[in-house]
Amino acid sequence: MHGVLLLMGSGETSPTMVEVHRAAIGGLGPKPRAVLLDTPYAFQENAAEISARACQYFARSVGLDVEVNGVVAGADWVFCGPGSPTYALDRWAGGSAMADLVARVRARQGVTVFASAAACTAGVATVPVYEIYKVGAEPYWREGLDLLGPAGLNAVVIPHYDNAEGGTHDTRFCYLGERRLSRMERELPAGTGILGIDEHTALVVDLVDERVRVAGRGGVTVRTRGGQSVLPAGASATLAELRELLRGEGRFAGPAVPEEVAAQRTLGEIVEACEESFAAALGADDVSAATRTVLRLEEDIAGWSADTEQDDGGPLQARDVLRRLIASLAAHTGRQVVARIVPPLLAVREKLRCEGAFEVADAVRGALAEGGVRVEDTADGPRWSLLP
């Protein structure tokens, strides 16, 4: 596949995007030259770790041997992802990398993947995410790379469009929220639209066939001052149709979300489902089912370990849940063992009491206490419980 611009809202190195990446490299030959640009996150102390996880992901899951910060010119596949959009723009300004990125898209060469922070830079203007959301700067636009220009698309790109991390405050639209986006939208030149790409979603722009399609689990929102249209997962359109939507002309009437797309889940959703399954299994005293749930969660965490953004909870938080489930399983299993041992011992103790061997009976009770079992004598007979 040649002449493809692939824009991702998030999840670029997560299991949700594996098939999207594989489809994109399908026509590049057996050993394409692949380059990863670390520019957006190069300022981070863990930049080398992020690059290593990304390279591991592309090698194991996609089948690409990736070179970090290689020469862009002539590369079959170029990837750029998380970090700060403005940091990347500042480092690229006036350099060969920026010129080569624009040139390869104009020449319809290879596959160019811009995700998350990098996707912000792909339009005519860029959202300064860190400056506005983290530092508190007044909303403003930065000039973008305009990689969409060669396709005749006059737009800005906003990834993380459906973000919901804020909980009690609005973090949609790449953490801008509706209030700030509405203000910034009025500052765009007339005829400039917004392409909002949901998390774990990709907009595939085929520059040769002049078509676009939406892949992943979410949708792409075409927003203009006159309204908006949503292209759901699985939808496709011509570039001409997308240009019309960006000009505010007409509405998109696309297909329903395919069942296999809707079934894709983020790690946060997987963790939540595992917690529910685990609780149900222990409630039914089914240790085997609970164990299988723990093992499945461990496998899912391993699959998500290369995620460079770790949004929606992330592997670190998922591992905390995994440890908690393992501890609960151990405690439940221990109680099952105790429940089999204690009743016969209490029966022996009762027999000793009936025979007047109170000292020995008290010794049995003391031994149980040392083992973490409290015994209370009631009118209905002895009752036991585990000590805290």
C-alpha positions in Angstrom: 0.0 0.0 0.0 1.5 3.3 -1.1 0.5 6.9 -0.7 -1.3 6.4 2.7 -1.6 9.0 5.5 -2.7 7.2 8.7 -4.0 9.4 11.5 -4.7 7.8 14.9 -6.6 9.3 17.8 -4.7 7.1 20.4 -3.8 3.5 21.1 -1.1 3.5 18.4 0.9 0.8 20.1 -2.0 -1.1 21.7 -3.7 -4.3 20.6 -6.7 -2.3 19.2 -4.5 -1.0 16.4 -2.6 -4.1 15.4 -4.8 -5.0 12.4 -4.9 -1.3 11.3 -1.1 -1.3 11.2 -0.9 -4.6 9.5 -3.3 -3.6 6.8 -1.4 -0.4 6.1 1.9 -2.2 5.5 0.4 -4.9 3.4 1.7 -3.5 0.1 5.1 -2.4 1.2 7.0 -5.6 0.4 8.8 -8.2 2.6 11.3 -5.9 4.3 10.2 -2.2 4.2 12.4 0.4 5.6 10.6 1.7 8.7 11.5 4.8 10.7 10.2 6.0 14.1 10.5 9.6 15.0 10.8 10.3 18.7 10.6 14.0 18.3 7.3 14.7 20.2 8.5 12.9 23.4 12.3 13.4 23.1 12.3 15.8 26.0 10.9 13.1 28.4 13.3 11.3 30.8 12.0 8.0 29.7 12.2 8.7 25.9 14.5 5.7 25.3 12.1 3.4 27.2 9.1 4.7 25.1 11.1 4.1 21.9 12.1 0.6 23.0 8.5 -0.4 23.8 7.3 1.0 20.5 9.9 -0.9 18.6 9.1 -4.1 20.4 5.4 -3.6 19.6 6.0 -3.1 15.9 8.4 -6.1 15.7 6.2 -8.6 17.6 2.7 -7.5 16.7 3.0 -5.9 13.3 6.2 -7.5 11.8 8.1 -4.3 11.3 11.8 -3.8 12.2 11.9 -0.2 13.1 14.8 2.3 13.1 14.6 5.1 15.6 15.2 8.6 14.2 16.4 7.3 10.8 16.4 9.3 7.6 12.8 10.1 6.6 13.6 10.6 2.9 13.0 7.4 1.0 11.5 5.5 3.9 8.7 3.1 3.2 7.0 3.7 6.5 7.3 6.5 9.0 5.7 6.7 12.4 5.4 9.5 14.9 3.3 9.4 18.0 2.9 10.6 21.6 4.3 13.6 23.4 4.0 17.4 22.9 2.8 18.7 19.5 4.5 22.1 20.0 7.8 20.6 21.1 7.8 18.5 17.9 7.0 21.6 15.7 9.8 23.6 17.4 12.3 20.9 16.8 11.2 20.3 13.2 11.1 23.9 12.2 13.4 24.7 9.3 14.9 21.2 9.4 15.1 18.4 6.9 12.7 16.1 8.8 9.8 18.6 8.4 10.5 19.1 4.7 10.8 15.4 4.1 7.5 14.6 5.9 5.6 17.1 3.8 7.4 16.0 0.6 6.6 12.3 1.1 2.9 13.0 1.6 2.8 15.3 -1.4 4.6 12.6 -3.5 2.2 10.0 -2.2 5.1 7.9 -1.0 4.8 4.9 1.3 2.9 5.0 4.6 3.0 7.9 7.0 1.5 7.3 10.5 0.8 10.3 12.7 -0.8 9.4 16.1 -1.9 11.2 19.2 0.4 14.3 19.7 1.8 14.0 16.2 -1.6 13.8 14.7 -2.3 17.3 16.2 0.4 18.7 13.9 -1.0 17.1 10.7 -3.5 19.9 9.9 -3.3 23.6 9.0 -3.2 24.4 12.7 -2.2 22.6 15.9 -3.6 22.4 19.3 -0.9 23.3 21.9 -2.2 20.7 24.4 0.5 21.0 27.1 0.4 24.8 27.1 -3.4 25.0 27.4 -4.4 22.0 29.5 -1.3 21.6 31.7 0.1 25.2 32.0 -3.1 27.1 31.7 -2.3 29.3 28.7 -5.2 31.1 27.0 -6.5 28.9 24.1 -4.6 29.6 20.8 -3.6 27.8 17.6 -0.1 27.0 16.3 0.6 26.6 12.7 0.6 22.9 11.6 2.5 20.8 9.1 -0.7 20.6 6.9 0.0 17.1 5.7 -3.7 17.0 4.7 -3.2 19.8 2.2 -2.0 17.5 -0.6 -5.4 15.7 -0.3 -7.3 19.0 -0.6 -8.5 18.8 3.0 -8.5 22.1 4.8 -8.7 20.9 8.4 -7.2 20.7 11.8 -6.8 17.3 13.5 -7.9 16.8 17.1 -7.0 13.3 18.5 -8.4 11.9 21.8 -11.7 13.4 20.6 -13.9 11.3 22.9 -11.5 11.4 25.9 -13.3 10.9 29.2 -10.4 10.9 31.7 -11.6 14.1 33.4 -14.6 12.4 35.0 -16.1 15.5 36.6 -14.6 17.9 34.1 -14.7 17.9 30.3 -11.6 16.5 28.7 -13.0 15.7 25.3 -11.4 17.1 22.2 -7.8 16.4 23.2 -8.4 17.8 26.7 -9.8 21.1 25.5 -13.4 20.5 26.5 -16.3 22.1 24.7 -15.9 25.6 26.1 -12.3 26.1 24.9 -12.8 24.3 21.6 -15.8 26.5 20.7 -13.7 29.5 21.4 -10.8 28.3 19.3 -13.1 27.1 16.5 -14.3 30.7 15.9 -10.6 31.7 15.4 -10.1 29.3 12.5 -10.1 30.8 9.0 -13.4 30.4 7.1 -13.7 27.1 5.4 -11.4 25.3 7.8 -13.0 22.3 9.5 -12.1 20.0 12.3 -11.4 16.3 12.1 -11.9 14.8 15.5 -10.5 11.3 15.8 -11.7 9.2 18.7 -9.4 7.2 20.9 -8.3 3.8 19.6 -9.5 4.9 16.1 -7.7 5.7 12.8 -8.6 7.7 9.8 -6.9 6.1 6.8 -6.4 8.5 4.0 -5.6 6.8 0.7 -3.9 9.6 -1.4 -3.7 7.4 -4.5 -7.3 6.1 -4.7 -8.6 9.3 -3.1 -10.6 7.6 -0.4 -10.8 7.6 3.3 -12.0 5.0 5.8 -12.4 4.8 9.6 -10.8 1.9 11.4 -10.7 0.9 15.1 -13.3 1.2 17.8 -14.6 4.8 17.6 -15.5 7.3 14.9 -14.3 10.4 13.2 -16.2 13.6 13.7 -16.2 16.3 10.9 -17.0 19.5 12.7 -17.7 22.8 11.2 -19.3 26.0 12.3 -22.5 24.8 10.7 -22.7 21.5 12.5 -21.1 18.1 12.4 -21.1 14.7 10.8 -19.8 11.5 12.3 -18.1 8.8 10.3 -18.5 5.6 12.4 -16.0 2.8 12.6 -16.1 0.9 9.3 -17.3 3.9 7.3 -15.6 4.9 4.0 -16.0 7.9 1.7 -14.2 9.6 -1.1 -11.9 12.5 -0.6 -14.4 14.7 -2.5 -17.1 13.7 0.0 -14.9 14.5 2.9 -14.0 17.9 1.4 -17.7 18.7 1.2 -18.2 17.8 4.8 -15.3 20.0 5.9 -16.9 22.9 4.0 -20.2 22.2 5.9 -22.0 20.9 2.9 -24.3 18.0 3.5 -24.2 15.2 6.1 -22.7 11.8 6.1 -25.1 8.8 6.2 -22.9 5.8 6.9 -23.3 2.2 7.9 -23.8 1.0 11.4 -20.7 0.0 13.4 -19.7 -3.6 12.4 -20.1 -6.1 15.2 -16.4 -7.1 15.2 -15.3 -3.5 15.5 -17.8 -2.8 18.4 -16.4 -5.8 20.2 -12.9 -4.3 20.6 -12.1 -3.2 24.1 -9.6 -1.0 25.8 -7.5 -2.3 28.7 -9.6 -0.3 31.2 -12.7 -2.1 29.9 -11.0 -5.4 30.0 -9.9 -4.9 33.6 -13.4 -3.9 34.6 -14.9 -7.0 33.0 -12.3 -9.2 34.7 -13.1 -7.7 38.1 -16.8 -8.5 37.5 -16.1 -12.1 36.3 -13.7 -12.7 39.2 -16.3 -11.5 41.8 -19.0 -13.7 40.3 -16.7 -16.7 40.3 -15.7 -16.3 44.0 -19.3 -15.6 44.9 -20.2 -19.0 43.4 -17.2 -20.6 45.2 -15.7 -21.4 41.7 -12.0 -21.1 42.3 -11.1 -22.6 38.9 -13.1 -19.9 37.1 -11.6 -17.2 39.2 -8.1 -18.5 38.4 -8.8 -18.5 34.7 -9.9 -14.9 35.0 -6.7 -13.9 36.6 -4.6 -15.7 34.0 -6.6 -14.0 31.2 -6.0 -10.6 32.7 -2.3 -11.3 33.0 -2.2 -12.2 29.2 -4.1 -9.0 28.4 -1.7 -6.9 30.4 1.2 -8.4 28.6 -0.4 -7.5 25.3 -0.8 -3.9 26.3 2.6 -3.5 27.8 3.9 -1.7 24.7 1.3 1.0 24.9 3.3 4.2 24.8 0.4 6.3 26.1 -1.2 4.0 28.6 -4.5 5.9 28.6 -7.7 4.5 30.1 -6.0 3.1 33.2 -2.9 1.6 31.6 -0.9 -1.5 32.4 0.5 -0.1 35.6 -3.0 0.3 37.1 -4.1 -3.0 35.6 -1.2 -4.7 37.4 -2.4 -3.2 40.7 -5.8 -4.8 40.0 -4.1 -8.1 39.1 -2.2 -8.2 42.4 -5.4 -7.5 44.3 -7.2 -10.3 42.5 -4.4 -12.7 43.3 -4.4 -11.8 46.9 -8.2 -12.2 47.1 -7.9 -15.6 45.4 -5.3 -16.7 47.9 -7.4 -15.6 50.8 -10.5 -17.3 49.4 -8.5 -20.5 48.8 -7.1 -20.4 52.3 -10.6 -20.0 53.7 -11.8 -23.1 51.7 -9.0 -25.1 53.3 -9.7 -23.8 56.8 -13.4 -24.6 56.3 -12.6 -28.2 55.7 -10.3 -28.5 58.7 -12.0 -26.5 61.5 -15.3 -28.3 61.8 -13.7 -31.7 62.6 -11.5 -30.1 65.2 -14.5 -28.4 66.8 -16.2 -31.7 66.9 -13.2 -33.2 68.8 -13.2 -30.2 71.2 -16.9 -30.7 71.9 -16.3 -34.4 72.6 -13.5 -33.4 75.0 -15.8 -30.9 76.8 -18.5 -33.5 77.1 -16.0 -35.9 78.7 -14.8 -33.2 81.1 -11.4 -32.8 79.5 -11.7 -29.0 79.6 -7.9 -28.4 79.7 -7.3 -30.3 76.5 -10.4 -28.7 74.9 -9.0 -25.3 75.8 -5.7 -26.3 74.2 -7.5 -27.1 71.0 -9.2 -23.7 71.1 -5.8 -22.0 71.7 -4.2 -23.9 68.8 -7.0 -22.7 66.5 -6.5 -19.1 67.7 -2.7 -19.4 66.9 -3.7 -20.5 63.4 -5.9 -17.5 62.9 -9.3 -19.0 63.8 -11.5 -17.4 66.5 -13.9 -19.8 68.3 -16.9 -18.5 70.2 -19.2 -20.7 72.3 -22.9 -19.8 71.8 -26.2 -21.3 72.9 -26.5 -22.9 69.5 -23.0 -24.4 69.7 -19.5 -23.2 68.8 -19.1 -20.6 66.0 -15.8 -19.9 64.3 -14.4 -17.0 62.1 -11.1 -16.0 60.7 -9.1 -13.5 62.8 -8.3 -10.2 61.0 
